[in-house]
Amino acid sequence: MKKILFPALLILMASCLRLDDLAFMGDNSISEYKFDNYTGETDMQLPPEYDIPASMTHVVNFPSNDSDEKHPSHSVIYGVYIGDMEQIENDTIIVYCHGQRDHLDFYWPRAKLLANCGGKNRFGVLMMDYLGFGLSKGKATSEQMVHDVEGSLLWLKKMGADPGKVIIYGFSLGTWPAVYIAAGFKDFKPWKLVTESALASIDNITQESTLLNVPSRFMTDLGMRNAYYIQFVEQYYLWLHGTEDDYIAIGNSELLLKNYNGPYIEIYRVEGAKHGEDGVPQTLGYENYLDILYKFIIRK
């Protein structure tokens, strides 16, 4: 990805490092989530009117969906559910797949913002840390990310949630599990798909983001072929990307638009928006961003 590849390119070429090692920048050093009391760097700063009552903030954990009959999973995924736990079976829920940085606290403002969509706590929000992030101990891989998000959906299923009321939302690196799961996870198929700053594939990013003609196979095994899997997505689709994104170029993400074959799509090329800081929500304005998302969610 552009901000990583340019400064790290010479290191990659001169050492045994691969893009795989740089794509996942999770922080496993924490012992608890701080949320509003977190003093480290965060993805955005929200005014106090978007605060969420502590009674609506729940740390949850569940197994990753990375087991089979011979090898039961021992991977524990931690997440946060924002909403009334007693109403999960009735609520519309946004499952938010965050990007490559740190842990839940870094993305907490984004989750809070989503919890204000349509009004405070109008919808439930579930955000999880992949293995290698936060309290989810283990090694992050592209395949493992998918299993971890599948685990979050199976937890919702166990809690009685209706898949016909679940929206899966991927941001940046998190668009990979979001698209893949929307395309083919039969055990709990989300109702709608949202991507923000999506990548088409790692191969396409390495082609766009390096000055040297280096085949991506020498840099990564991640794949993350969103532009391929999007053709199997049958859900309504909301696509958001900043025109000035200096991390994942908008042209990369537009490959998804060409391959989407589903029944309905909304496209927002957000003029001037970058990636993360000064990104899509900030550039649109929080209320405009939430209004776009709300109208998409309630659309029949």
Secondary structure, DSSP 8 states (H G I E B T S, - for coil): -HHHHHHHHHHHHHSS--HHHHH-EE----SS--GGG--S--S----GGG---GGGEEEEEEE-S---SSS----EEEEEEES-GGGTTTS-EEEEE--SEE-HHHHHHHHHHHTTTTSTTSSEEEEE--TTBTTB-S---HHHHHHHHHHHHHHHHHTT--GGGEEEEEEGGGHHHHHHHHHH--SS--SEEEEES--S-HHHHHHHH-SS---GGGT------HHHHGGG--SEEEEEEETT-SSS-HHHHHHHHHH--SS-EEEEEETT--SSTT-HHHHH-HHHHHHHHHHHHH--
